[in-house]
Amino acid sequence: MPSTPRRLLWPCLVILLLAAACGEPLATPEPVFVQATGSMDMASLVAELAEAYEEESPLVTVEVDDPGSTFGLQALRAGETDVALVSWLPPGGGEAGGAWQLAPGWRATAIARDGLAVVVHPDNPLEGLGLLQLQDLFSGHTFQWTSAGEGLAGLGEVQPVSREAGSGARAAFEALVMGDRGVTPRAVLLLSPGAVVEYVAATPNAIGYVSMGQVTPEVKVLEVEGLLPTPETTAQGAYPLSRELWLVAAEPYSAAVRDFVDFCLSAAGQQIAGRRYGRIR
């Protein structure tokens, strides 16, 4: 029987190797989901960061839900979310046993600096307030707009607008402005930053507060101690009502959570944050 020419052996071997390789199924990468739950003030920023991150990591989907900071921490404690979005953590992680206390094994990472914007109706001629004036207006110690400056007699009584209990914005405002005073029972309590903006825009004698990222042209932002909340003044910590925006997750981080947090702190992530908020880096 004639032997196979040597020059035909290599093509045959290649074909056999390819056939063997084709017989091994390739592993299909599994999609990864990261659930981020919490602050209404953070949801739009985190959604923007998630969209940019998903372009770099198409197998990862970051789902963002915004029931509030307290609910985010509760969901993390219950194992119902991967990341809690928290818009206020007091220095040291909160009071022992309080709603803001971080559980053992949790890690909080600040991804941006926000400023609580004090907002009034566009027709209000006032340009700014001091911290003590804000405290007087929201505690009910002062009832009339005339106490805040000249030309305000036509506004009549002050109508404070605050957020509901459990809101990160309210916790931050009470800590940064109110001290040991409570918000007056006369205050209108609303369930979202959008509702605060809508109410103040429709009520000439109202005054409220929202994240600087939630401000719209329908309201006027007042200076506080001579400064407006801007990406620059909040990044520097110069604006008096500045606060960090936090991602809280249990350690050790999963690979997907770690990579998303790293992206938020990367040059690309901080560029996104810096469009409306103060940068951390």
N, C-alpha and C positions, 0 to 999 in steps of 0.2 A: 504494500500500500504506500503510495507516494507521501512523503512528509510535507507538512505545511511550511511554505517559505517563511524564513525568519522575519522578513519585512511585513508579513501579515499578522504576526503575533501581537505586536503592540496595539494596533487598532482593536483586535479582539479583546485584549485585556482591558482596554479603556472602556469598551462597550459593556463588558461584564461588571466592572467596578461601578459604572453609572447605573446599571440595572440594579445592583445591590443597594446602592445609595437610594435609589427611588423607592425601594421597598421599605425604607425607614420613614415613617410619617414625621413631619416636622411639627414641633410643639407650637401651638397657637397662643400668642400672648393673651392673658386674660384682662378684660377691662377692670379698672380700679375706680371705686367711688369713695369720695371723701365728703362727709356730711359736716357742714359748718352751721351752727345754730346760735342765735342770740340777738345782740343789739340791733335795733332798728336804725340807729345812727351809723352803724358800720356796714350794713348789708350792701348798700350800693357800691362802696369802695371794695369790699371783699369780692363782690360779683365781677367788678372790673378786673381785679387781680386774677380771679379764677379764669376769666375768659382769655387773658393773655397767657396764663400758665398752661391752659389746655392746648393752645396753639403750639407750644413747645413740647408738650407731653400729651399727644392725642388719645392715648389709652386711658387717661385719667379724667374723671368728671368730678368737679367740685360743686356740690349742691348747697345753696345758701338759703336759710330760712331765718326769719326775723321776728320771733315772738317776744324778744326783750332779753336784756342781759341776765336777769335772774333766772329766767326760763332756760337760757343757754347753759348756765352752770348746773341747774337741776338736771337737764338732759345729759350733760357730761357725767354727772354723778350716777345717773341711772344707766349709763352705757348706751344711751340712745343717740349720741352724736359723737363724732370724732374730735371736733374742735368747738369750743364755746367762744362766741364773740362777745367781749365784755368792754364796755365803754367807760368804766370807772372802777379802779382798784385803788383804795387808799394806800398810802405808804405803809409798807410792811405786810401787805396782802389782806388787810381788813381786820375787823375786830373779832376776837375769838368767839366762835359760835354764831357769828352774824352771817347774813346772806352773802357777804362778799369774801368770806374766809376761804382761801384756797385749801383744798383737801391735800393731805400728804401724798406725795408722788405726782402732783400736778405742777406744770411749768407754764408760766405766763410770759409771752413775748410781745413787746410793744412793736407795732408795725407802722404807726403814724402818730402825729400829735394833732389834736383837735382843739378848737376853741369854742366855748359856749357863746353864741352870739345873742346879745340882748336886743330884742326886736320890738318895734312899735309901728303904729299905722304910718303910712307915708306922709300924711298931713301933719303929723306931730312935729312942731318946730324944734324940739329938743335935739341937741347934737351928742350929748354924752352925760354920763353919771359917774359918781364915785362909788366905791364898794359900800360905804356906809349909807349912802342914799338908796342904793339897791336894796340893802337890808331893810331899811325903813319902809320902802314901798311894798316889798313882798311879805313882810311880817305884819302889815296892817298898822304899824306905828304911825305912818303917814297915809292919810286918805285922799288928800287933794293934790292935783298935779302942780298947783301953784308953789308948793314947797320945793319942787325940783328945779325951778327956774322961772325967769320972766317970760311973759307972753303965752302962758299955758292955762290962763283962767278959763278959756272956752272949753277945755277938755273935761272939766268937772272932776268927779271922783276917779281915782285910779282903779282899773280893773286888772289885778294880777292874773296871769295865766301860767299854770305849772303843769307838770307831768304827773302821772299816776305813781303810787307807791310801787317800788320795785324797778322803776326806770333808772338806768345808769345815768341819764342826763339829770334827773332829779337828785340822785345821790351826790353827783358831782357838784351841782348848784348849791345844795344845802351845805356841803363841806367847804366849798370855796367862797360862798357869800354869806350864808345865814349864821354860821357859828352855832351858838347855843339857842338861837331863836328858831321858832317854827314858821312855816309858811302859813299865812292867815287862812282861816276857814272860808273867807270870802273868795279865795282864789278859785278860778275855773280849772278843773283838773281834766286833762285830755290824754288820750291813749296813744298818740303818735306825734312825731314832729310835724308831719304834714297837716294834722288837725290844728296844731298850735299856729302854724303859719297862716292857715286859712282863717282861723278865728281872729287873729291880730289884724290881718289885712282887711277884715270887715268891721272892725270895732275901733273907732277913733281913740277911745280912752284906755285901750288895753296895752299891756306890756307883758312880754313873755321871753322865753329863751329856747334856743334850738342849737343843734350842732351847726357849725359854720358851713358844713357841706350840705345842709338842708335849706339854707337861705335861698329865697327867690326874690325877683324884682318887686313882688307885691308887698313886701315889708321893708322897713327902714332899720338898718343896724346902727345901734348907738355905740359910741366910744365908751370904754370902761377905763377909768383912770387915765384918760387921754389916748388910749390905743384901740384900734380896731382889730378883730381877729382875722389874721391873714396867714398864709403859709409861712411867711417870714417871722412874724411876731410869735407864732405858736412854736415853730421849730426852735427859736431862741429861748422859749419859756418866758418871754417878756410880757405877753398878754396875761392879765391876772386870772382869767378863767380858762387857762390851758389844762388839758388832760391828755393822757396817753390812750390809745386804742389798742386793745390787747387780744391776742389769740391765746387761748388757754387749752392745753391738752394734757392727757395723762402720759407719763413717761414709763417705759421707753416709747418714744414716738414710733409709729409705723413708718415704713419707708416713704409712703405717699404723703403722710402728714409732714414728715421732716422735709421732704423736697418742696412742698408747698410753702412752708414757713420760710425756708431758705430763699425761695423765689420772691416772697414778699419783702425780704430784706436785701435782695440783690439790687444792682444798679437799675435794672429794668423795672422791678417792682417799686422801688422808691421813686422813680420818675413818674409812675402812675399815681402814687400816693401824693406826690408834691404838686399835682395839678390843683388840688382843692384843700390839702391839709399840709401840716408841717412834716418835713421828712425826719426820720429817725437817724438816717445815715446820709 
